[in-house]
């Protein structure tokens, strides 16, 4: 029986979204009524579409009884997670060719890595890349010669953007083809230790570089549980990829078999097939809620408190932080993967992966079982794929193979989910508490105010932060500078805490899934540039951050103050950031998805 809160949250999403969802479905159904889109095209249109194809492919594409699948790829050969996609189009085409179908690379989308741009100017464009990728995906599908869509994308803004774009063509069967994580390098404890020692001046840059290259060492997704792997877990839980496929190694025979299977199955579910299964039927309010529950139970990235709202709006659903907060109150933390624990994503997969987590959640009545995944049914989402004599089979999972990574039946790591919403006179914010010790979940301390993470670093090196304090970083919201992730702060704040001081972070910027053991109230809305009270904080002001009771308060007196006049645009005129001004001017707040599209 489904939990009453899950039902209540789902119902209010449905009711709140009735008009917008109806408008979305009407638009998509209008597209579907046209039928096979190639049949409506002129001979000249079709000739252009197949001009570069070989003769057999031309014949197949022009024969409307066969499927032509669009590949939207995020391949580039610099980023580890996406380098793995290099040969996927050829594999996909070969698998389809055996069954008389075709595929074309409809388009490529930008794929930038926050790991490369952390602390750099490029990070100011990172969040905007999500909406740009959504637009690029829609552009790629706009040739309208396709019967289904395969999305090759994994990381932070890329997979959410691809999904948002694909939802504009939600009359097509659509699925993600994951590629899997890199093998485990050094331990996460060693990684954190070296970073903190470097910030404290105890080791040099050579030691830091050696450690970083040992952590990020090959193709595949980074192994910590940040936004990239959260995308994979949540989208599998939503039924947007084959069950059990998210975290299979890139070069394994199982990975190749899963890609072939998903490709051929999707081509059999087109508009003219009795097995027609469009994206609009897969992405519903119930599959959305299943994804949110998996997000909370796994202690996933805080970026998804932004991304899921934007994705939901692309499908006609109005999702709010209250929905996320209410679900977090009843969804226990069932996964311990760094930064929530020492294990990495490969250990999560070895413990049973997403199907085991889904089964555990289903046991507690926390999932909707009446959903329509892209492949199979809900019961198959509780099964893991394996190769038996070279044939792909799904076997029902029996439970966690490692109780230190995925909780056993009846056990939890924490009674509530990893993400909470804070309220108070400072506005609203999100905090991830799954890795924060209980003694640090209430902090009342004087503010130290900055407008840049680089200034925080300078103050730390000058010895100005050796005290109980709440670091406040303002003017880092979506409208100010694209809402960059402030990861440079984490080793610094970790050292302050390690020295025995109480420390927290309050910012209108982002932190991804790596806030770890530091209480961090992020995504503060309204942001400082748009009149948020966070812009009135001055050094020495007392701030109360109570993550247990959901409070974020600037303690009086602060009446009568005026906002500081800060020209954030002046800093955005180099390194390509100037051409994103239209996005900064039109972006919504973090709690509305930080999007300029919706």
C-alpha positions in Angstrom: 0.0 0.0 0.0 1.4 3.4 -1.0 2.3 5.8 1.8 -0.4 8.5 2.4 2.2 11.3 2.1 3.4 10.0 -1.2 -0.3 9.9 -2.4 -1.0 13.4 -1.0 2.0 15.0 -2.6 1.3 13.3 -5.9 -2.3 14.4 -5.8 -1.5 18.1 -5.2 1.1 18.1 -8.0 -1.6 16.7 -10.2 -4.2 19.3 -9.1 -1.8 22.2 -9.1 -0.6 21.3 -12.6 -4.0 20.4 -14.2 -4.0 23.4 -16.7 -0.3 23.3 -17.5 -0.2 19.5 -17.9 -3.4 19.6 -20.1 -1.7 22.2 -22.3 1.4 20.1 -22.6 -0.5 16.9 -23.5 -2.7 18.8 -26.0 0.5 20.1 -27.7 2.0 16.6 -27.8 -1.1 14.9 -29.0 -1.4 17.4 -31.8 2.1 16.4 -32.9 1.2 12.7 -32.6 -1.9 13.1 -34.8 0.2 14.1 -37.8 1.4 10.4 -37.8 4.7 9.4 -39.2 6.3 12.7 -39.7 8.4 11.7 -42.8 5.1 10.9 -44.6 4.2 14.6 -44.5 7.5 15.8 -46.0 8.1 16.7 -49.6 10.5 14.8 -51.8 13.0 17.6 -51.5 12.8 17.5 -47.7 13.5 13.8 -47.7 16.3 14.0 -50.2 18.1 16.4 -48.0 17.5 14.2 -45.0 19.1 11.1 -46.6 21.7 12.8 -48.9 24.7 11.6 -46.9 23.3 8.1 -46.2 24.4 5.0 -48.0 22.1 3.5 -50.5 20.6 0.8 -48.2 20.0 3.4 -45.5 18.4 5.7 -48.0 16.0 3.0 -49.0 15.2 2.1 -45.4 14.5 5.6 -44.3 12.4 6.4 -47.3 10.4 3.2 -46.7 8.0 4.4 -44.0 7.4 0.9 -42.6 10.8 1.0 -40.8 11.9 3.1 -37.7 14.5 5.8 -38.0 15.9 6.6 -34.5 17.3 10.0 -33.5 20.6 9.9 -31.6 21.2 13.1 -29.5 24.8 12.8 -28.3 26.8 14.6 -25.7 30.1 13.0 -26.9 33.3 14.8 -26.7 36.8 13.3 -26.1 37.9 15.5 -23.2 35.3 14.7 -20.6 35.6 11.2 -19.1 31.9 10.4 -18.8 31.2 11.4 -22.4 34.3 10.1 -24.1 32.8 6.6 -23.7 30.1 7.5 -26.2 32.5 7.8 -29.1 31.5 4.5 -30.8 27.9 4.3 -29.5 26.3 5.6 -32.7 28.0 2.9 -34.8 26.9 0.2 -32.3 23.4 1.6 -32.3 23.2 1.7 -36.1 24.6 -1.9 -36.4 22.0 -3.2 -33.9 19.1 -1.5 -35.7 20.4 -2.6 -39.1 20.0 -6.2 -38.2 16.3 -5.6 -37.7 15.7 -3.4 -40.7 15.8 -0.1 -38.9 18.1 3.0 -39.1 19.5 5.7 -36.8 20.9 9.1 -37.5 23.0 11.4 -35.3 20.3 14.1 -35.1 22.6 16.4 -33.3 25.3 17.0 -30.6 24.8 19.0 -27.5 27.4 20.9 -25.4 28.9 18.9 -22.6 30.8 21.0 -20.1 32.2 19.6 -16.9 31.9 21.4 -13.6 34.9 19.5 -12.4 37.0 21.3 -15.0 35.4 24.8 -14.5 35.3 24.7 -10.6 36.5 28.1 -9.4 37.0 29.3 -13.0 35.1 31.8 -15.1 33.4 29.0 -17.1 31.5 27.9 -14.0 29.3 31.0 -14.4 27.9 29.6 -17.6 27.4 26.1 -16.3 23.8 26.2 -15.1 22.7 28.1 -18.2 24.1 25.2 -20.3 21.2 23.1 -19.1 18.6 25.2 -20.9 20.9 25.7 -23.9 21.2 21.9 -24.1 17.4 21.7 -24.0 17.2 24.1 -26.9 19.9 22.2 -28.7 18.0 18.9 -28.3 14.8 20.5 -29.7 16.9 21.9 -32.6 18.3 18.4 -33.2 14.8 16.8 -33.4 13.4 19.7 -35.5 14.3 18.0 -38.8 11.3 15.8 -37.8 12.3 12.7 -39.7 12.5 10.5 -36.6 10.3 7.8 -34.9 12.1 7.6 -31.6 14.8 9.3 -29.6 18.0 8.0 -27.9 19.7 10.4 -25.5 23.4 9.8 -24.9 24.2 12.0 -21.9 25.1 11.6 -18.3 26.5 14.6 -16.4 25.4 17.5 -14.4 23.4 19.8 -16.7 23.5 17.6 -19.8 21.1 14.8 -19.0 18.5 17.2 -17.5 18.8 19.5 -20.5 18.4 16.6 -22.9 15.3 15.4 -21.2 13.8 18.9 -21.2 14.4 19.2 -24.9 13.1 15.7 -25.6 9.9 16.6 -23.8 9.1 19.0 -26.7 8.9 15.9 -28.8 7.2 13.7 -26.2 5.1 11.9 -28.8 8.2 9.9 -29.6 9.4 6.9 -27.6 12.5 8.2 -25.8 15.2 6.7 -23.5 18.6 7.4 -22.1 21.5 5.1 -23.0 23.9 5.3 -20.0 27.6 4.6 -20.3 28.7 3.8 -16.7 31.3 4.9 -14.2 35.1 4.8 -14.3 36.8 2.2 -12.1 37.6 3.1 -8.5 40.8 5.0 -8.0 41.8 6.3 -4.5 39.5 6.3 -1.5 37.3 9.3 -0.9 38.9 9.8 2.5 42.3 10.2 0.9 40.9 12.7 -1.6 39.4 14.9 1.1 42.5 14.6 3.3 44.9 15.8 0.6 42.6 18.7 -0.4 42.3 19.9 3.1 46.0 19.6 3.7 46.7 21.6 0.5 44.4 24.4 1.6 46.1 24.5 5.0 49.5 24.6 3.3 50.6 21.2 4.6 51.2 19.7 1.2 52.2 21.2 -2.1 50.6 21.4 -5.5 52.5 18.3 -6.8 50.9 16.1 -4.1 47.5 17.6 -4.8 47.8 17.1 -8.6 49.0 13.5 -8.1 46.0 12.8 -5.9 43.5 14.4 -8.3 44.8 12.4 -11.2 44.6 9.2 -9.2 40.9 10.0 -8.4 39.9 11.0 -11.9 42.0 8.6 -14.0 40.1 7.1 -17.0 37.0 7.2 -19.1 33.6 6.9 -17.3 31.6 8.9 -14.9 33.3 10.2 -11.7 32.7 7.7 -8.9 31.5 10.0 -6.1 27.7 10.6 -5.7 27.5 14.0 -7.2 25.1 15.4 -9.8 26.1 13.1 -12.7 25.5 9.9 -10.8 22.4 11.4 -9.2 21.0 12.0 -12.7 21.6 8.3 -13.5 20.0 7.0 -10.4 17.0 9.3 -10.5 16.3 8.8 -14.2 16.5 5.0 -13.9 14.1 5.2 -10.9 11.7 7.3 -13.2 11.8 4.5 -15.8 13.8 6.5 -18.4 16.4 3.9 -19.1 16.7 0.1 -18.9 16.4 -1.2 -15.3 19.8 -1.9 -13.7 21.7 -0.1 -16.5 22.9 3.1 -14.9 26.1 1.9 -13.3 27.3 -1.0 -15.4 31.0 -0.6 -16.4 31.6 1.1 -19.7 33.7 -1.6 -21.4 31.8 -4.7 -20.1 29.9 -7.2 -22.3 26.8 -6.5 -20.2 27.0 -2.8 -21.1 27.2 -3.6 -24.8 24.3 -6.0 -24.5 22.2 -3.4 -22.7 22.8 -0.8 -25.3 21.8 -3.1 -28.1 18.7 -4.3 -26.3 17.5 -0.8 -25.5 18.1 0.4 -29.0 16.1 -2.4 -30.7 13.3 -2.4 -28.1 12.8 1.4 -28.5 12.5 1.0 -32.3 9.7 -1.4 -31.8 7.6 1.1 -29.8 7.0 3.7 -32.5 3.8 5.5 -33.3 2.6 2.9 -35.9 3.2 0.0 -33.6 0.7 -1.7 -31.2 3.5 -1.4 -28.6 3.6 2.4 -28.9 5.1 4.0 -25.8 5.7 7.7 -26.1 7.7 9.8 -23.6 4.5 11.6 -22.5 3.1 8.2 -21.1 6.4 7.5 -19.3 6.9 10.9 -17.7 3.9 11.3 -15.4 3.3 12.8 -12.0 3.8 9.3 -10.5 7.1 8.6 -12.2 8.2 12.1 -11.2 7.5 11.4 -7.6 9.3 8.0 -7.8 12.3 9.9 -9.0 12.1 12.4 -6.1 11.8 9.6 -3.6 14.9 7.8 -5.0 16.7 11.2 -4.9 15.9 11.6 -1.2 16.5 8.0 -0.2 20.0 8.1 -1.8 21.1 11.5 -0.5 21.5 12.8 -4.0 22.8 16.1 -5.3 21.1 19.3 -4.2 21.3 20.4 -7.8 18.2 18.3 -8.3 16.2 20.6 -6.1 16.6 22.9 -9.1 16.8 20.5 -12.0 13.7 18.4 -11.1 11.6 21.6 -10.9 12.8 22.7 -14.4 12.3 19.2 -15.9 8.8 18.9 -14.3 7.8 22.2 -15.9 9.0 21.0 -19.3 6.4 18.2 -18.9 3.7 20.5 -17.7 4.0 19.8 -14.0 4.4 22.5 -11.3 6.7 21.0 -8.6 7.7 23.0 -5.5 10.3 22.8 -2.7 7.4 22.0 -0.3 6.7 18.8 -2.3 10.4 17.8 -1.9 10.4 18.8 1.8 7.2 16.9 2.7 8.6 13.7 0.9 11.9 14.1 2.7 10.0 14.0 6.1 8.8 10.4 5.4 11.6 9.0 3.1 14.5 7.5 5.0 18.1 7.7 3.9 18.9 4.2 2.6 22.2 4.7 0.8 25.6 5.7 2.1 27.8 6.8 -0.8 30.3 9.6 -0.7 29.8 12.4 0.4 27.2 10.6 2.6 29.6 7.8 3.4 33.0 6.4 2.4 31.8 4.1 -0.4 31.7 5.1 -4.1 29.2 4.4 -6.9 30.9 1.2 -7.8 30.4 -0.1 -4.3 26.7 1.0 -4.6 26.4 -1.1 -7.8 28.1 -4.1 -6.2 25.6 -3.8 -3.3 22.7 -4.2 -5.7 22.4 -0.8 -7.4 19.2 1.0 -8.3 17.0 -2.1 -8.5 17.9 -3.0 -4.9 17.1 0.5 -3.7 13.8 0.5 -5.6 12.9 -2.9 -4.1 13.7 -1.5 -0.6 11.6 1.6 -1.2 8.7 -0.5 -2.6 8.7 -2.7 0.5 7.9 0.4 2.6 5.2 1.6 0.2 7.1 4.6 -0.9 6.8 4.1 -4.7 4.0 4.2 -7.2 3.9 0.8 -8.9 1.2 1.9 -11.4 3.7 3.6 -13.8 4.7 2.9 -17.4 8.5 2.8 -17.7 10.2 3.2 -21.1 10.9 -0.5 -21.0 8.9 -3.4 -19.5 6.9 -2.7 -16.4 7.4 -1.6 -12.8 8.2 -5.1 -11.6 11.2 -5.2 -14.0 12.5 -2.1 -12.3 13.1 -4.3 -9.3 15.3 -6.7 -11.3 19.0 -6.6 -12.3 20.3 -7.5 -15.8 22.8 -10.3 -16.3 24.2 -12.3 -19.2 23.3 -16.0 -19.3 25.1 -17.8 -22.1 25.5 -14.5 -23.9 21.7 -13.7 -23.5 20.4 -10.8 -21.6 18.1 -11.7 -18.7 16.7 -9.8 -15.7 16.8 -11.5 -12.3 14.8 -10.3 -9.2 17.1 -8.8 -6.6 17.2 -10.4 -3.2 18.3 -7.4 -1.1 21.4 -5.4 -0.2 24.7 -7.3 -0.7 26.4 -4.7 1.5 24.4 -3.3 4.4 26.9 -0.5 4.9 26.1 0.9 1.5 22.4 0.0 0.9 20.3 -0.5 4.1 18.9 -3.9 4.7 15.1 -4.5 4.9 13.8 -2.8 8.0 17.0 -0.8 8.6 17.7 2.9 7.7 20.8 5.1 7.9 18.6 8.1 8.9 14.9 8.4 9.5 14.4 11.2 7.0 15.7 12.0 3.6 19.0 13.8 2.8 17.5 17.1 1.6 15.5 19.6 3.5 14.0 23.1 2.9 14.7 26.0 5.2 12.4 28.9 5.8 12.8 32.2 7.6 13.3 35.9 7.2 16.3 35.2 5.0 13.9 33.6 2.5 14.0 29.9 1.6 16.9 27.6 1.0 17.9 24.0 0.5 20.2 22.1 2.8 21.6 18.6 2.5 22.0 17.1 5.9 22.7 13.4 5.2 26.4 13.8 5.9 26.1 16.5 8.6 26.7 15.3 12.2 23.8 16.0 14.6 25.9 18.4 16.7 26.4 20.7 13.6 22.7 20.8 12.6 22.0 23.8 14.8 24.4 26.8 14.5 24.0 30.3 15.7 27.0 32.4 15.0 28.2 35.7 13.6 28.3 36.3 9.9 31.4 36.7 7.7 30.1 38.2 4.5 31.7 37.9 1.0 30.6 38.2 -2.6 33.1 35.6 -4.0 34.5 32.2 -2.9 37.9 33.5 -3.9 37.6 36.2 -1.2 36.7 33.6 1.4 39.9 31.7 0.4 42.0 34.9 0.9 40.4 35.6 4.3 41.1 32.0 5.4 44.8 32.2 4.4 45.1 35.5 6.3 43.8 33.8 9.5 40.5 35.8 9.6 38.2 32.8 9.8 39.6 31.0 12.9 36.4 31.3 14.9 32.8 30.1 15.1 31.2 31.8 12.1 28.6 31.5 9.3 30.2 32.2 6.0 27.8 34.2 3.8 28.4 34.4 0.1 26.0 36.8 -1.6 25.4 37.8 -5.2 26.0 34.3 -6.6 22.4 33.6 -7.6 21.2 32.8 -11.1 20.6 36.5 -12.1 23.9 37.7 -10.6 26.4 35.4 -12.2 24.7 32.2 -13.3 24.7 30.6 -9.9 28.2 28.9 -9.9 29.0 26.0 -7.6 31.2 27.1 -4.7 33.3 24.0 -4.2 36.4 25.9 -3.4 34.8 26.6 0.0 34.5 23.0 1.1 38.1 22.2 2.1 38.3 25.6 3.8 35.2 25.1 5.8 36.2 21.5 6.5 39.4 22.8 8.1 37.7 25.4 10.2 35.4 22.7 11.5 38.3 20.3 12.1 40.0 23.0 14.2 37.1 22.9 16.6 35.0 25.8 15.4 31.3 25.7 14.5 31.0 26.8 10.9 28.2 26.9 8.2 27.6 28.3 4.8 24.7 30.5 3.7 24.6 31.5 0.0 22.4 32.2 -3.0 24.9 30.1 -5.0 25.1 26.3 -5.5 27.2 23.4 -4.1 26.1 20.3 -6.0 26.1 17.1 -4.0 29.4 17.7 -2.3 28.6 19.9 0.7 29.3 16.8 2.9 29.8 17.4 6.6 29.4 21.2 6.5 25.9 22.6 7.1 25.2 24.6 4.0 22.0 26.6 3.3 22.2 27.1 -0.4 20.0 28.3 -3.3 18.8 31.1 -1.0 15.8 32.7 -2.6 15.2 35.5 -3.3 18.8 36.1 -4.3 20.7 39.2 -3.2 20.6 40.8 -6.6 16.8 40.6 -6.7 16.1 42.1 -3.3 16.7 39.0 -1.1 17.4 39.7 2.6 20.6 37.8 2.2 21.9 41.0 0.6 21.3 43.0 3.8 23.6 40.8 6.0 26.7 42.5 7.4 29.8 41.2 9.2 29.0 40.3 12.8 25.2 39.8 12.3 24.0 36.8 14.1 22.4 34.1 12.0 20.5 31.0 13.1 20.7 27.9 10.9 18.5 25.2 12.4 18.3 22.3 9.9 16.4 20.1 12.3 13.5 22.5 12.5 13.9 24.1 9.1 14.9 27.6 10.2 17.1 30.2 8.5 17.0 33.5 10.4 18.9 36.7 10.4 18.5 37.9 14.0 17.6 41.5 14.6 18.3 44.4 14.5 18.8 44.9 10.7 15.9 47.2 9.9 16.5 50.3 7.9 19.5 49.0 5.9 20.0 49.5 2.2 21.3 47.0 -0.3 24.9 47.4 -1.3 25.3 48.5 -4.8 27.3 45.8 -6.6 27.7 45.7 -10.3 27.7 41.9 -11.0 27.6 42.4 -14.7 31.0 44.1 -14.8 32.6 40.8 -13.8 30.6 38.9 -16.5 32.1 40.6 -19.6 35.0 38.2 -20.2 35.5 34.5 -21.2 32.3 34.2 -23.1 30.1 35.2 -20.2 29.0 38.4 -21.9 26.8 36.6 -24.4 24.8 35.0 -21.6 23.5 38.3 -20.4 20.0 37.7 -21.8 19.8 34.5 -19.7 20.9 36.3 -16.5 18.3 39.0 -17.2 15.4 36.5 -17.7 16.3 33.5 -15.5 13.8 32.5 -12.8 14.6 31.9 -9.2 16.3 28.8 -7.9 13.0 27.5 -6.4 11.4 28.0 -9.8 14.1 25.9 -11.5 16.5 28.7 -12.4 15.4 28.5 -16.0 15.0 31.1 -18.7 12.7 28.7 -20.6 9.9 28.1 -18.1 
